Amino acid sequence: MTVSAEQQLRVVNQSGVSTITVSWAGYPSRSVPAGKATVYDRPFGQYLAPGVHEVHISQYKSGPLEVWLR
């Protein structure tokens, strides 16, 4: 996904059955119950350099999700 410096990351657990663990950009890992969300409320541009960054989600079997800050 491509994002701008003003945007924030919101991860929604739509698994419907289990809690997921989200790891992102030096923040402590967060547990997100099924049907809930977590928001990293600082704009991307305040803590990330332009480029590709990875979101790791425990139940996502295809590997990390890529976030591209332009």
VEXVEX-51184 format. One line per 10 residues: their letters; for each residue x, y, z of N, C-alpha, C. Coordinates in nm, 4 decimals, decimal comma. Last residue first. Example, Ala and Ser with C-alpha at 12.3 -4.5 7.8 and 13.67 -1.06 7.14 Angstrom:
sa) 1,2850:-0,2250:0,7080:1,3670:-0,1060:0,7140:1,2900:0,0030:0,7870; 1,3190:-0,5690:0,7800:1,2300:-0,4500:0,7800:1,3200:-0,3300:0,7800 .
***
This chain:
rlwvelpgsk) 0,5742:0,7592:0,0387:0,6292:0,8399:-0,0734:0,6728:0,9744:-0,0252; 0,5992:0,4634:0,1951:0,5843:0,6063:0,2224:0,6531:0,6821:0,1102; 0,4471:0,1662:0,1668:0,5425:0,2495:0,0950:0,5105:0,3960:0,1227; 0,4286:-0,1243:0,3375:0,3748:0,0124:0,3388:0,4810:0,1006:0,2758; 0,3600:-0,4682:0,3047:0,4485:-0,3560:0,2737:0,3713:-0,2240:0,2711; 0,3238:-0,7244:0,5427:0,2583:-0,6336:0,4484:0,3520:-0,5151:0,4269; 0,5110:-1,0338:0,5696:0,4728:-0,8986:0,6116:0,4022:-0,8212:0,5007; 0,3500:-1,3487:0,4752:0,4633:-1,2639:0,5116:0,4168:-1,1249:0,5476; 0,1234:-1,4964:0,4401:0,2019:-1,4645:0,3209:0,3245:-1,3785:0,3504; -0,0272:-1,5245:0,6737:0,0658:-1,6306:0,6357:0,1560:-1,5967:0,5168 .
yqsihvehvg) -0,1123:-1,3489:0,9365:-0,1006:-1,3259:0,7925:0,0087:-1,4163:0,7388; -0,1202:-1,3598:1,2087:-0,2043:-1,4541:1,1358:-0,1936:-1,4414:0,9843; 0,0594:-1,1524:1,2979:0,0796:-1,2922:1,3334:-0,0006:-1,3909:1,2501; 0,2032:-0,9175:1,0917:0,0774:-0,9569:1,1549:0,0813:-1,1080:1,1745; 0,4162:-0,6482:1,0390:0,4105:-0,7925:1,0645:0,2837:-0,8228:1,1434; 0,4786:-0,4224:0,7931:0,3886:-0,4483:0,9051:0,3828:-0,6001:0,9213; 0,7670:-0,2547:0,6674:0,6888:-0,3774:0,6813:0,6052:-0,3797:0,8082; 0,8313:-0,0030:0,4168:0,8368:-0,0495:0,5555:0,7419:-0,1684:0,5689; 1,0000:0,1791:0,1677:0,9129:0,0655:0,1990:0,9394:0,0191:0,3423; 1,0152:0,5433:0,1730:1,0573:0,4106:0,1327:0,9585:0,3053:0,1768 .
palyqgfprd) 1,1064:0,8153:0,3863:1,0431:0,7663:0,2634:1,1013:0,6299:0,2251; 1,1154:0,7312:0,7358:1,1792:0,7888:0,6178:1,1021:0,7410:0,4944; 0,8856:0,7936:1,0030:0,9386:0,7064:0,8980:1,0083:0,7879:0,7896; 0,7789:0,9781:1,1807:0,8700:0,8765:1,2330:0,9261:0,7809:1,1285; 0,6209:1,1664:1,0549:0,6866:1,2056:1,1796:0,7880:1,1033:1,2283; 0,4946:1,0494:0,8376:0,6075:1,1389:0,8124:0,6807:1,1838:0,9377; 0,2708:0,9144:0,9513:0,3881:0,8416:0,9031:0,5118:0,9301:0,8904; 0,1320:1,0638:1,2444:0,1441:1,0601:1,0987:0,2759:0,9934:1,0570; 0,0346:0,8608:1,5192:0,1289:0,9605:1,4670:0,1332:0,9511:1,3149; -0,1343:0,6484:1,5917:-0,1921:0,7801:1,5658:-0,0940:0,8893:1,5242 .
yvtakgapvs) -0,2145:0,3546:1,4985:-0,0870:0,4189:1,5290:-0,1082:0,5645:1,4918; -0,4844:0,1723:1,6189:-0,4426:0,2863:1,5371:-0,3084:0,3370:1,5895; -0,6561:-0,1369:1,5908:-0,5572:-0,0557:1,6600:-0,5123:0,0538:1,5648; -0,9797:-0,2939:1,6269:-0,8740:-0,2286:1,5497:-0,7733:-0,1630:1,6434; -1,1833:-0,5987:1,6301:-1,1339:-0,4708:1,6836:-1,0234:-0,4165:1,5948; -1,2447:-0,8527:1,5419:-1,3467:-0,7489:1,5281:-1,3044:-0,6124:1,5791; -1,0348:-1,0164:1,7729:-1,1199:-1,0272:1,6535:-1,2267:-0,9185:1,6554; -0,7901:-0,8006:1,9359:-0,8936:-0,9050:1,9348:-0,9732:-0,9041:1,8041; -0,4605:-0,7464:1,9044:-0,5863:-0,6918:1,8534:-0,6885:-0,8049:1,8485; -0,1686:-0,6483:2,0675:-0,2663:-0,7561:2,0485:-0,3987:-0,6928:2,0100 .
rspygawsvt) 0,1360:-0,5095:1,9505:-0,0002:-0,4888:2,0012:-0,0851:-0,6114:1,9713; 0,4804:-0,4439:2,0279:0,3759:-0,5263:1,9642:0,2419:-0,4999:2,0305; 0,6000:-0,1044:2,0400:0,5805:-0,2349:2,1037:0,4695:-0,3120:2,0301; 0,7405:0,0323:1,7354:0,6409:0,0365:1,8426:0,6402:-0,0995:1,9132; 0,9071:-0,0146:1,5189:0,9673:0,0167:1,6481:0,8700:0,0366:1,7626; 0,7163:-0,0716:1,3006:0,8071:0,0441:1,3045:0,8606:0,0816:1,4429; 0,5054:-0,3118:1,4338:0,5179:-0,2028:1,3375:0,6199:-0,0990:1,3823; 0,3146:-0,6002:1,4726:0,4444:-0,5372:1,4987:0,4684:-0,4336:1,3901; 0,0315:-0,7437:1,6162:0,0806:-0,6542:1,5127:0,2128:-0,5936:1,5586; -0,1421:-1,0409:1,6587:-0,0358:-0,9563:1,7120:0,0208:-0,8763:1,5965 .
itsvgsqnvv) -0,4924:-1,1186:1,6966:-0,3693:-1,1111:1,6182:-0,2686:-1,0251:1,6934; -0,7302:-1,3474:1,8218:-0,6527:-1,2263:1,8441:-0,5279:-1,2322:1,7567; -0,9901:-1,4968:1,6151:-0,8747:-1,4973:1,7048:-0,8117:-1,3600:1,7197; -1,2210:-1,4777:1,4498:-1,2082:-1,5864:1,5464:-1,0935:-1,5726:1,6459; -1,2308:-1,2703:1,2666:-1,3561:-1,3215:1,3188:-1,3428:-1,4264:1,4277; -1,0407:-1,1297:1,1278:-1,0324:-1,2762:1,1278:-1,1611:-1,3402:1,1790; -1,0028:-0,8638:1,1080:-1,1261:-0,9151:1,0505:-1,1268:-1,0674:1,0474; -0,8626:-0,6215:1,2750:-0,8621:-0,7679:1,2788:-0,9978:-0,8175:1,2310; -0,7138:-0,3459:1,1252:-0,8397:-0,4043:1,1715:-0,8280:-0,5561:1,1657; -0,4951:-0,0847:1,1752:-0,5018:-0,2270:1,1437:-0,6281:-0,2829:1,2069 .
rlqqeasvtm) -0,3884:0,2168:1,0527:-0,4968:0,1530:1,1279:-0,5041:0,0087:1,0808; -0,1497:0,4715:1,0405:-0,1777:0,3301:1,0184:-0,2894:0,2830:1,1110; -0,2041:0,7926:0,8826:-0,1735:0,7086:0,9985:-0,2092:0,5642:0,9644; -0,0748:1,0574:0,6633:-0,1643:0,9480:0,7011:-0,1133:0,8721:0,8239; 0,1153:1,2370:0,5828:0,0120:1,2840:0,6745:-0,0775:1,1723:0,7281; 0,2780:1,1167:0,3926:0,3365:1,1506:0,5229:0,2320:1,1918:0,6260; 0,0848:0,8569:0,2294:0,1483:0,9883:0,2350:0,1961:1,0160:0,3778; 0,1317:0,5231:0,0922:0,0744:0,6193:0,1860:0,1477:0,7519:0,1757; 0,0496:0,2248:-0,0716:0,1238:0,3504:-0,0781:0,0525:0,4522:0,0098; 0,0839:-0,1157:0,0000:0,0000:0,0000:0,0000:0,0888:0,1225:0,0000 .
***
